[in-house]
Amino acid sequence: MARDRWRWGLLVVWRLSVWAAILGWCASCVPAGAAEGPAAALEALAATLRSRSDTLGIRGVLRLALEAAGIGHDPALVDDALFCARSMQELAADSPHRGNFRWRLGDAAVTDENAVEFAVQLSSVLALDHAAALSPAARERLALLHRDALPAIRRHRVAPGHTNIVLMRTWNLLALGRLGDSAAEAEGKAAWAEWLAFTRQRGITESLCPSYYGVDLDSLGLIASRAAAPAVRAEAAAVLAYLWTTIAAHWYEPSGRLSGPHARDTDWLRGRGLLDEHVAAVGWIAPLPATDTAGWLPGVDPAPLMAFRRACHWPLPPGLDLAVRTRVPRMVVERCGSQPWQRATDHVGRSGSIGIAGETRGAEDKALVVNLGGGMTTTNVTLVIDGHGDPYGRRRAVGGDGHRKPRHLRPFLVSSQDGPRVTAAWHLDPVDAAHRLEGDEREIAAHLVVPADAVVSDERGPLAAGAVLPGDALVFVARGGAVLAVRSVVPAGCDRAPTRFRVVDDGVAFSARRLSAEFPLVATGPGAMLLILDVELHEGDDDDGSAAWRGAFAARQVTALRAGTRLTVAGSLPLEADLGARRPLACRPWLADDHLLSIDGVEIGRGLLGH
């Protein structure tokens, strides 16, 4: 009964708050910020713009135009920025990219189809909110830019699971509709309906991403405040309520950041990104230096420039902290796909958190994320599967989209979580094309990255750098009132499991160290790997209870068996998979079809999304 009352109360608070937000919208309620001097910041950016450096980015150029117009600063500067942006737009009649933008001024051609979405997200706000601050020439140039961008947006078909780009594209169509194109308005409404139906069934598939959650909130805020159709605005506000609920549910207060597994996280060590700007705006953290460096021209602190932030801001409904964020400990289960194992699970405590994904999808995913103690810049614990000698994600390689990102590997993952306990297996075979190796991988390794000031020990005591442990190692990682116990489970007769682990302190400059698994060498190239970990988080690292817990964990008998392609783990959480088919057969939780988001077993997601 108590749980039902809590669930009912939470839904009532959210629904009332959503409608209050719709009816009482105030896009100007973002504080101007602690930093001062927007005019000085704009002048510094203007100098960068006038340099016409090859490295000028289309987002930075249009952001400058928007921010300058937002405070009525020097129409000539806005003119120059729009002239530069127009010069970056592909206008050749025979180009397959006609209407799109070169990502950087010096690029020879369009390299990223997403560029038109990022560009028009900014330019449409400029046209809708600040047309009065533009010169007649600037208004004409902006109209031409939008006229030519619309066909590129129409050509840019994006799968609904690519959340941040889908939402930007939807906003752009709706915005161009507001600017007079009724066909674009209809296309935007259809795109919104398609994505909303997808999300009601599958959740946010780019789940818990510190960077792209910020992009999502930008577009959703614009749709909820500026879409022409009242029904679309109301639905966008409901999605914002859902998304903020997931952020609050996974929020780890001691470090002021998202806990749980992160999709597409380019900050492997700390999990910070554009979302920081949104949580700072609602007072959860103090403002931090800008992390979205691609969104600005270089050379200046952009903190005083708030026109776009104000445009995207959605007033957080009251009651969120009381209902969700301050409830500790809590267990969160969030759907992020159509299959019963496609979920993010997360145990959030007072001095530690532990979460794991149900599968890995991309080279930037952080499937296992643990927080120990506090600190905004503290390294999170994560498992990195690597073939490029880059355990800390510091090597940024240019991908097909022209952006520099980490290039870690994509193993098959099967996982179970129950509260602070996790059992998981990672499998990667270089001869299997499904793992998408690129051919330049060296020896495959697995690294458990931990904070540099964490104490790593085994049953005998602390381990120094260089310590070597067997393949079935048992270690404890302690920091800030929390301990993470880690057991490596080696299947009988398996030649792909770790042969040993090594404690390595080569990440001091990054405030990190690692426990690295070494696998059998293969003369023909990088060998396959199978890593099975039984993990548990305990809060309290220096009392009798902690000692008893360590002893109980060490005494647990966990075994694994690989028979052909079938893997079975016994003695811990249920875990069984077909490694050949890359398919989980048994894991916990196994989601019911109607599960979307639950906290401590109470399903709240479907009520929030109005499904």
C-alpha positions as CSV (number, residue, x, y, z in Angstrom):
1,M,0.0,0.0,0.0
2,A,2.8,2.4,0.9
3,R,4.4,1.8,-2.5
4,D,1.2,2.3,-4.3
5,R,0.6,5.6,-2.5
6,W,4.1,6.7,-3.4
7,R,3.6,5.9,-7.0
8,W,0.2,7.6,-7.2
9,G,1.6,10.7,-5.5
10,L,4.5,10.9,-7.8
11,L,2.4,10.7,-10.9
12,V,0.0,13.3,-9.6
13,V,2.8,15.7,-8.8
14,W,4.3,15.3,-12.3
15,R,1.1,15.6,-14.2
16,L,0.1,18.7,-12.4
17,S,3.6,20.1,-12.8
18,V,3.6,19.4,-16.5
19,W,0.4,21.3,-17.2
20,A,1.6,24.1,-15.0
21,A,4.7,24.3,-17.1
22,I,2.7,24.4,-20.3
23,L,0.3,27.1,-19.1
24,G,2.8,29.2,-17.2
25,W,5.7,29.0,-19.6
26,C,8.5,31.5,-19.0
27,A,11.5,31.2,-21.3
28,S,13.3,34.1,-19.6
29,C,13.6,32.5,-16.1
30,V,17.2,31.3,-16.5
31,P,19.5,33.4,-14.4
32,A,22.0,35.6,-16.4
33,G,24.8,33.6,-14.8
34,A,27.5,34.4,-12.3
35,A,29.9,35.5,-15.0
36,E,29.6,39.0,-16.5
37,G,30.6,40.7,-19.7
38,P,28.5,39.3,-22.6
39,A,29.6,42.2,-24.8
40,A,33.3,41.6,-24.1
41,A,32.8,37.9,-24.8
42,L,31.1,38.6,-28.1
43,E,33.9,41.0,-29.2
44,A,36.5,38.3,-28.4
45,L,34.5,35.8,-30.5
46,A,34.1,38.4,-33.3
47,A,37.9,38.6,-33.5
48,T,38.0,34.8,-34.0
49,L,35.3,35.1,-36.7
50,R,37.2,37.8,-38.5
51,S,40.3,35.6,-38.7
52,R,38.4,33.2,-41.0
53,S,40.4,30.3,-39.7
54,D,39.9,27.0,-41.4
55,T,38.9,25.6,-38.0
56,L,35.8,27.8,-37.6
57,G,32.8,25.5,-37.0
58,I,29.3,26.1,-38.3
59,R,27.8,25.7,-34.9
60,G,30.2,28.3,-33.4
61,V,29.5,30.8,-36.2
62,L,25.7,30.6,-35.9
63,R,25.9,30.6,-32.1
64,L,27.8,33.9,-32.3
65,A,25.1,35.4,-34.5
66,L,22.3,34.2,-32.2
67,E,24.0,35.4,-29.0
68,A,24.8,38.8,-30.5
69,A,21.3,39.3,-31.7
70,G,20.0,38.1,-28.3
71,I,21.5,41.1,-26.6
72,G,21.1,43.5,-29.5
73,H,24.9,43.7,-30.0
74,D,26.3,45.2,-33.2
75,P,24.1,44.1,-36.1
76,A,27.2,44.2,-38.3
77,L,28.6,41.3,-36.3
78,V,25.5,39.3,-36.9
79,D,25.7,40.2,-40.6
80,D,29.2,38.9,-40.8
81,A,28.5,35.7,-39.0
82,L,25.5,34.9,-41.3
83,F,27.7,35.8,-44.3
84,C,30.3,33.3,-43.1
85,A,27.6,30.6,-42.3
86,R,26.1,31.0,-45.8
87,S,29.6,30.5,-47.3
88,M,29.8,27.2,-45.5
89,Q,26.5,26.0,-47.0
90,E,26.8,23.7,-50.0
91,L,25.0,25.4,-52.9
92,A,26.2,23.5,-56.0
93,A,23.1,22.4,-57.9
94,D,24.5,19.0,-58.7
95,S,25.8,18.2,-55.2
96,P,24.1,15.4,-53.2
97,H,24.7,17.5,-50.1
98,R,23.1,20.6,-51.5
99,G,21.8,22.7,-48.6
100,N,23.9,21.1,-45.9
101,F,26.9,22.7,-44.3
102,R,30.6,22.0,-44.1
103,W,31.4,21.3,-40.4
104,R,34.4,23.5,-40.5
105,L,35.2,26.5,-42.8
106,G,38.3,24.8,-44.1
107,D,36.6,21.5,-45.0
108,A,36.6,20.7,-48.7
109,A,33.2,19.2,-48.6
110,V,30.3,18.2,-46.4
111,T,31.5,15.3,-44.1
112,D,28.6,15.1,-41.6
113,E,25.0,14.8,-42.6
114,N,24.1,15.9,-39.1
115,A,25.6,19.4,-39.7
116,V,22.4,20.8,-41.1
117,E,20.5,19.8,-38.0
118,F,22.9,21.4,-35.6
119,A,23.0,24.5,-37.8
120,V,19.3,25.1,-38.3
121,Q,18.6,24.4,-34.6
122,L,20.5,27.6,-33.9
123,S,19.5,29.6,-37.0
124,S,15.8,28.9,-36.5
125,V,15.9,30.3,-33.0
126,L,17.6,33.4,-34.4
127,A,14.8,33.9,-36.9
128,L,12.0,33.2,-34.6
129,D,13.1,35.1,-31.5
130,H,15.4,37.8,-32.7
131,A,14.3,38.9,-36.2
132,A,13.8,42.5,-35.0
133,A,17.5,42.7,-34.2
134,L,18.6,41.8,-37.7
135,S,19.4,44.1,-40.6
136,P,17.2,43.7,-43.7
137,A,20.2,42.0,-45.4
138,A,20.7,39.6,-42.6
139,R,17.0,38.6,-42.6
140,E,17.2,38.0,-46.3
141,R,20.4,35.9,-46.0
142,L,18.8,33.9,-43.2
143,A,15.7,33.2,-45.2
144,L,17.8,31.9,-48.1
145,L,19.9,29.8,-45.7
146,H,16.6,28.2,-44.5
147,R,15.2,27.8,-48.0
148,D,18.2,25.8,-49.1
149,A,18.6,23.9,-45.8
150,L,15.0,22.5,-45.9
151,P,15.7,19.9,-48.7
152,A,18.8,18.7,-46.9
153,I,16.8,18.2,-43.8
154,R,14.2,16.3,-45.7
155,R,16.8,14.1,-47.3
156,H,18.4,13.3,-43.9
157,R,16.5,10.3,-42.8
158,V,17.4,9.2,-39.2
159,A,16.4,6.1,-37.3
160,P,14.1,7.0,-34.4
161,G,16.6,5.4,-31.9
162,H,19.2,8.2,-32.8
163,T,17.4,10.4,-30.3
164,N,19.4,13.6,-30.3
165,I,19.4,14.0,-34.1
166,V,15.8,12.9,-34.5
167,L,14.7,15.5,-32.0
168,M,16.8,18.2,-33.7
169,R,15.4,17.3,-37.1
170,T,11.9,17.4,-35.7
171,W,12.4,20.8,-34.1
172,N,13.9,22.2,-37.3
173,L,10.9,21.1,-39.4
174,L,8.5,22.5,-36.8
175,A,10.5,25.7,-36.7
176,L,10.6,26.2,-40.5
177,G,6.9,25.6,-40.3
178,R,6.5,28.4,-37.9
179,L,8.5,30.5,-40.3
180,G,5.9,30.0,-43.0
181,D,6.4,26.6,-44.7
182,S,3.2,24.6,-44.0
183,A,4.6,21.4,-45.6
184,A,7.5,21.5,-43.2
185,E,5.1,21.9,-40.3
186,A,3.2,18.8,-41.3
187,E,6.4,16.9,-41.7
188,G,7.6,18.0,-38.3
189,K,4.3,16.9,-36.7
190,A,4.6,13.5,-38.4
191,A,8.2,13.1,-37.3
192,W,7.3,13.9,-33.7
193,A,4.4,11.4,-33.7
194,E,6.7,8.7,-35.0
195,W,9.4,9.3,-32.5
196,L,7.0,9.6,-29.6
197,A,5.3,6.3,-30.5
198,F,8.8,4.7,-30.7
199,T,9.9,6.1,-27.4
200,R,6.7,5.0,-25.6
201,Q,7.5,1.5,-26.5
202,R,11.3,1.5,-26.2
203,G,12.3,4.3,-23.9
204,I,15.3,6.7,-24.7
205,T,17.6,4.4,-26.6
206,E,20.6,6.8,-26.4
207,S,20.3,6.2,-22.7
208,L,22.0,8.2,-19.9
209,C,24.3,10.1,-22.2
210,P,25.9,13.1,-20.5
211,S,26.4,14.8,-23.8
212,Y,23.4,14.0,-25.9
213,Y,20.9,14.3,-23.1
214,G,21.8,18.0,-23.2
215,V,21.1,18.1,-26.9
216,D,17.8,16.3,-26.3
217,L,16.8,18.8,-23.6
218,D,17.6,21.7,-26.0
219,S,15.3,20.4,-28.7
220,L,12.6,19.3,-26.4
221,G,12.6,22.7,-24.7
222,L,12.2,24.4,-28.0
223,I,9.4,22.1,-29.1
224,A,7.5,22.5,-25.8
225,S,7.7,26.3,-25.9
226,R,7.5,27.1,-29.6
227,A,5.8,24.4,-31.7
228,A,2.7,25.7,-33.3
229,A,0.4,22.8,-32.4
230,P,-0.7,22.9,-28.7
231,A,-0.9,19.1,-28.7
232,V,2.7,18.8,-29.7
233,R,3.8,21.3,-27.1
234,A,1.9,19.3,-24.4
235,E,3.4,16.0,-25.5
236,A,6.9,17.6,-25.5
237,A,6.4,18.8,-22.0
238,A,5.4,15.3,-21.0
239,V,8.5,13.9,-22.5
240,L,10.6,16.5,-20.7
241,A,9.0,15.4,-17.5
242,Y,9.9,11.8,-18.3
243,L,13.5,12.6,-19.2
244,W,14.0,14.8,-16.2
245,T,12.6,11.9,-14.0
246,T,15.2,9.5,-15.5
247,I,18.0,12.1,-14.9
248,A,16.8,12.5,-11.3
249,A,16.5,8.8,-10.8
250,H,20.1,8.2,-11.9
251,W,21.5,11.3,-10.3
252,Y,24.5,10.7,-8.0
253,E,24.5,13.6,-5.6
254,P,28.1,13.2,-4.1
255,S,29.6,13.7,-7.6
256,G,26.9,15.9,-9.1
257,R,26.5,13.7,-12.2
258,L,24.6,10.9,-13.8
259,S,25.2,7.4,-12.5
260,G,24.3,4.2,-14.3
261,P,25.6,3.0,-17.6
262,H,26.2,5.7,-20.3
263,A,25.5,5.3,-24.0
264,R,27.8,7.4,-26.3
265,D,29.9,8.9,-23.5
266,T,33.1,10.5,-24.8
267,D,34.3,11.4,-21.3
268,W,35.4,8.0,-20.1
269,L,36.9,9.2,-16.9
270,R,34.2,11.5,-15.5
271,G,31.0,11.3,-17.5
272,R,30.5,15.1,-17.9
273,G,28.9,16.7,-20.9
274,L,26.4,19.2,-22.2
275,L,23.8,18.0,-19.6
276,D,25.8,19.9,-17.0
277,E,24.5,23.2,-18.4
278,H,20.9,22.1,-17.8
279,V,21.4,20.7,-14.3
280,A,23.4,23.9,-13.4
281,A,20.4,25.9,-14.7
282,V,18.1,24.2,-12.2
283,G,20.5,24.5,-9.3
284,W,21.7,20.9,-8.9
285,I,25.3,21.8,-9.5
286,A,27.4,25.0,-9.7
287,P,28.1,26.2,-13.3
288,L,31.1,24.4,-14.8
289,P,33.3,25.3,-17.7
290,A,31.7,24.6,-21.1
291,T,32.2,21.1,-22.3
292,D,30.5,21.5,-25.7
293,T,33.6,23.0,-27.3
294,A,32.4,22.2,-30.8
295,G,29.4,24.4,-30.2
296,W,31.4,27.6,-29.8
297,L,34.2,29.5,-31.5
298,P,37.4,29.1,-29.6
299,G,39.2,31.5,-27.3
300,V,36.6,32.8,-24.9
301,D,34.6,31.7,-21.8
302,P,31.0,31.6,-23.2
303,A,29.4,31.6,-19.8
304,P,27.9,35.1,-20.1
305,L,26.2,34.3,-23.4
306,M,22.8,32.9,-22.5
307,A,20.4,33.6,-25.4
308,F,20.2,30.0,-26.6
309,R,20.1,28.7,-23.1
310,R,17.1,30.9,-22.3
311,A,15.4,29.7,-25.5
312,C,15.8,26.0,-24.6
313,H,15.1,26.3,-20.9
314,W,12.2,24.3,-19.5
315,P,11.1,25.2,-15.9
316,L,11.6,22.1,-13.8
317,P,8.4,20.9,-12.2
318,P,8.3,21.3,-8.4
319,G,8.6,18.2,-6.3
320,L,11.2,16.3,-8.3
321,D,13.8,16.4,-5.6
322,L,11.5,15.2,-2.9
323,A,9.9,12.5,-5.1
324,V,12.9,11.0,-6.8
325,R,16.4,12.5,-6.4
326,T,16.6,12.4,-2.6
327,R,15.3,8.8,-2.3
328,V,18.4,6.8,-1.3
329,P,19.2,4.0,-1.7
330,R,17.1,3.3,-4.8
331,M,17.1,0.8,-7.6
332,V,16.3,2.1,-11.0
333,V,15.5,0.0,-14.1
334,E,15.0,1.8,-17.4
335,R,14.1,0.4,-20.7
336,C,16.2,1.4,-23.7
337,G,15.1,-0.9,-26.5
338,S,12.5,-3.4,-27.5
339,Q,14.1,-6.6,-26.2
340,P,13.7,-7.7,-22.5
341,W,17.4,-7.4,-21.8
342,Q,17.8,-3.9,-23.4
343,R,17.8,-1.9,-20.2
344,A,19.9,0.3,-17.9
345,T,20.0,-0.8,-14.3
346,D,21.4,1.4,-11.5
347,H,21.7,1.1,-7.7
348,V,22.1,4.6,-6.3
349,G,23.3,4.9,-2.7
350,R,24.6,7.6,-0.4
351,S,28.3,7.1,-0.9
352,G,28.4,4.9,-4.0
353,S,26.5,3.8,-7.1
354,I,26.7,0.9,-9.5
355,G,24.9,0.4,-12.8
356,I,25.2,-1.7,-15.9
357,A,23.7,-1.9,-19.4
358,G,21.9,-4.9,-20.8
359,E,24.1,-4.7,-23.9
360,T,26.8,-2.7,-25.7
361,R,26.0,-0.9,-29.0
362,G,28.8,1.5,-29.8
363,A,32.5,2.3,-29.3
364,E,31.7,5.1,-26.9
365,D,29.4,3.2,-24.5
366,K,30.3,2.8,-20.9
367,A,28.4,-0.3,-20.0
368,L,29.6,-0.6,-16.4
369,V,29.7,2.6,-14.3
370,V,30.5,2.7,-10.6
371,N,30.9,5.8,-8.4
372,L,32.9,5.6,-5.2
373,G,32.6,8.5,-2.8
374,G,32.2,12.1,-4.0
375,G,33.9,14.8,-6.1
376,M,32.8,16.6,-9.3
377,T,36.1,15.6,-11.1
378,T,36.5,12.2,-9.5
379,T,37.2,9.4,-12.0
380,N,34.3,7.0,-12.3
381,V,35.0,3.2,-12.2
382,T,34.3,1.7,-15.6
383,L,35.4,-1.3,-17.7
384,V,37.2,-0.5,-21.0
385,I,37.6,-3.2,-23.7
386,D,40.5,-1.9,-25.8
387,G,42.6,-2.9,-28.7
388,H,44.5,0.4,-29.3
389,G,46.5,0.8,-26.1
390,D,44.1,3.5,-24.9
391,P,42.7,2.4,-21.5
392,Y,41.7,6.0,-20.5
393,G,39.9,7.1,-23.6
394,R,42.5,9.8,-24.4
395,R,43.1,8.8,-28.0
396,R,40.7,10.6,-30.3
397,A,40.6,9.1,-33.7
398,V,38.6,10.6,-36.6
399,G,35.7,8.5,-37.6
400,G,33.5,8.5,-40.7
401,D,31.6,11.5,-39.5
402,G,34.8,13.6,-39.2
403,H,34.7,13.9,-35.4
404,R,37.4,12.8,-33.0
405,K,36.1,10.2,-30.5
406,P,37.4,7.2,-28.5
407,R,37.7,4.0,-30.4
408,H,37.1,1.3,-27.9
409,L,35.8,-2.1,-28.9
410,R,32.2,-3.4,-29.0
411,P,32.0,-6.8,-27.2
412,F,28.9,-8.8,-26.7
413,L,27.6,-8.2,-23.2
414,V,25.2,-10.1,-21.0
415,S,24.5,-8.8,-17.5
416,S,22.4,-9.2,-14.4
417,Q,21.9,-6.7,-11.6
418,D,20.0,-6.9,-8.3
419,G,20.5,-3.9,-6.0
420,P,24.3,-3.4,-5.5
421,R,25.2,-6.8,-7.1
422,V,26.2,-7.3,-10.7
423,T,27.2,-10.4,-12.6
424,A,28.2,-9.8,-16.3
425,A,30.2,-11.4,-19.1
426,W,31.9,-9.6,-22.0
427,H,32.8,-11.6,-25.1
428,L,34.7,-10.5,-28.2
429,D,36.0,-12.6,-31.1
430,P,38.0,-10.7,-33.7
431,V,36.9,-13.1,-36.5
432,D,33.3,-12.3,-35.8
433,A,32.3,-9.4,-38.1
434,A,29.5,-8.4,-35.7
435,H,32.2,-6.9,-33.3
436,R,33.2,-4.5,-36.1
437,L,36.9,-4.5,-35.6
438,E,38.8,-2.1,-37.9
439,G,41.9,-4.1,-38.6
440,D,44.5,-2.0,-36.7
441,E,43.8,-3.5,-33.2
442,R,46.7,-4.8,-31.3
443,E,46.4,-7.1,-28.3
444,I,42.9,-7.0,-26.9
445,A,42.8,-6.1,-23.2
446,A,40.2,-5.3,-20.6
447,H,40.8,-2.5,-18.1
448,L,38.9,-1.8,-14.9
449,V,39.6,2.0,-14.6
450,V,39.4,3.3,-11.0
451,P,40.2,6.7,-9.3
452,A,43.9,7.2,-8.7
453,D,43.3,7.7,-4.9
454,A,41.2,4.5,-4.5
455,V,42.8,1.7,-2.4
456,V,43.0,-1.5,-4.4
457,S,43.6,-4.6,-2.3
458,D,43.1,-8.3,-2.2
459,E,42.4,-10.5,0.8
460,R,46.0,-10.0,2.0
461,G,46.0,-6.2,1.9
462,P,46.7,-3.2,-0.4
463,L,48.3,-3.8,-3.8
464,A,51.1,-1.7,-5.1
465,A,51.6,-0.7,-8.7
466,G,52.9,-3.6,-10.7
467,A,51.2,-6.3,-8.5
468,V,50.2,-9.3,-10.5
469,L,47.2,-11.4,-9.7
470,P,45.9,-14.7,-11.2
471,G,43.1,-14.9,-13.8
472,D,40.6,-15.7,-11.2
473,A,41.5,-12.6,-9.1
474,L,39.5,-11.2,-6.2
475,V,40.1,-7.6,-5.4
476,F,38.5,-4.7,-3.4
477,V,38.4,-1.1,-4.5
478,A,37.7,1.3,-1.7
479,R,37.2,5.1,-1.7
480,G,35.1,7.6,0.1
481,G,33.0,5.3,2.3
482,A,32.3,2.7,-0.4
483,V,33.9,-0.5,-1.5
484,L,33.6,-2.4,-4.8
485,A,34.3,-6.1,-4.7
486,V,35.4,-7.6,-8.0
487,R,35.8,-11.3,-8.7
488,S,37.0,-12.7,-12.1
489,V,35.3,-16.0,-12.9
490,V,37.2,-18.3,-15.2
491,P,35.1,-20.9,-17.0
492,A,36.6,-24.4,-16.9
493,G,38.5,-25.4,-20.0
494,C,38.1,-21.9,-21.6
495,D,41.2,-20.7,-23.4
496,R,39.9,-17.2,-23.9
497,A,39.6,-16.1,-20.2
498,P,42.2,-13.9,-18.5
499,T,45.5,-15.4,-17.6
500,R,46.4,-12.7,-15.1
501,F,45.6,-9.2,-13.9
502,R,48.1,-6.4,-13.3
503,V,47.7,-3.2,-11.2
504,V,49.0,-0.3,-13.4
505,D,49.5,3.3,-12.3
506,D,50.1,5.0,-15.7
507,G,47.1,7.3,-15.5
508,V,48.2,9.7,-12.8
509,A,48.0,12.7,-15.1
510,F,44.3,11.7,-15.5
511,S,43.7,11.0,-11.8
512,A,43.1,7.3,-12.7
513,R,44.7,3.9,-12.4
514,R,43.7,0.5,-13.7
515,L,43.4,-3.2,-13.0
516,S,44.2,-4.8,-16.4
517,A,43.3,-8.3,-17.6
518,E,45.7,-10.0,-19.9
519,F,44.5,-12.7,-22.3
520,P,46.3,-15.5,-24.1
521,L,48.3,-14.2,-27.1
522,V,47.4,-15.3,-30.6
523,A,50.1,-15.2,-33.2
524,T,47.8,-14.3,-36.1
525,G,46.5,-11.1,-34.5
526,P,44.4,-9.9,-31.5
527,G,43.0,-12.8,-29.7
528,A,39.4,-13.4,-28.6
529,M,38.4,-12.6,-25.0
530,L,35.8,-13.8,-22.5
531,L,35.7,-11.8,-19.2
532,I,33.2,-12.7,-16.5
533,L,32.9,-10.5,-13.4
534,D,30.9,-10.9,-10.2
535,V,30.8,-7.5,-8.6
536,E,29.2,-6.0,-5.5
537,L,29.1,-2.5,-4.0
538,H,29.2,-2.0,-0.2
539,E,28.8,1.3,1.6
540,G,31.2,1.6,4.6
541,D,34.8,0.7,4.2
542,D,36.3,0.8,7.7
543,D,34.0,-0.9,10.1
544,D,33.3,-4.4,11.3
545,G,30.4,-4.7,9.0
546,S,32.6,-4.1,6.0
547,A,35.1,-6.7,7.1
548,A,32.3,-9.3,7.5
549,W,30.9,-8.3,4.1
550,R,34.3,-8.8,2.5
551,G,34.6,-12.2,4.0
552,A,31.2,-13.2,2.8
553,F,31.9,-12.0,-0.7
554,A,35.2,-13.9,-0.8
555,A,33.5,-17.1,0.4
556,R,30.9,-17.0,-2.3
557,Q,31.3,-19.8,-4.8
558,V,30.8,-18.6,-8.3
559,T,31.5,-20.9,-11.3
560,A,31.1,-20.7,-15.0
561,L,30.8,-23.2,-17.8
562,R,31.2,-22.8,-21.5
563,A,29.9,-25.6,-23.6
564,G,30.3,-24.8,-27.3
565,T,28.8,-21.4,-27.7
566,R,26.6,-21.6,-24.5
567,L,27.8,-19.8,-21.4
568,T,26.3,-20.4,-18.0
569,V,27.3,-18.8,-14.7
570,A,26.2,-20.3,-11.4
571,G,26.5,-19.2,-7.7
572,S,25.6,-15.6,-8.3
573,L,22.9,-13.7,-10.2
574,P,21.4,-15.7,-13.1
575,L,23.5,-15.4,-16.3
576,E,23.3,-17.5,-19.4
577,A,23.9,-16.7,-23.0
578,D,24.5,-18.0,-26.5
579,L,27.8,-16.4,-27.4
580,G,27.7,-17.5,-31.0
581,A,24.3,-15.9,-31.6
582,R,25.2,-13.0,-29.2
583,R,21.9,-13.5,-27.4
584,P,21.2,-13.5,-23.6
585,L,19.2,-16.5,-22.5
586,A,18.8,-15.7,-18.8
587,C,19.5,-12.5,-16.9
588,R,18.0,-10.2,-14.3
589,P,15.9,-8.2,-14.7
590,W,14.1,-9.6,-17.8
591,L,11.7,-6.8,-18.7
592,A,8.0,-7.3,-19.1
593,D,6.6,-5.8,-22.3
594,D,4.9,-3.0,-20.3
595,H,8.0,-1.9,-18.3
596,L,9.4,1.5,-19.2
597,L,10.9,3.1,-16.0
598,S,10.7,1.8,-12.4
599,I,12.2,3.0,-9.1
600,D,12.3,0.4,-6.4
601,G,10.0,-1.8,-8.3
602,V,7.3,0.8,-9.0
603,E,6.6,1.4,-12.7
604,I,6.2,5.2,-13.3
605,G,7.4,5.7,-16.9
606,R,4.3,4.9,-18.8
607,G,2.2,7.2,-16.7
608,L,4.6,10.1,-17.4
609,L,4.6,9.5,-21.1
610,G,0.8,9.3,-21.2
611,H,0.7,5.8,-22.6
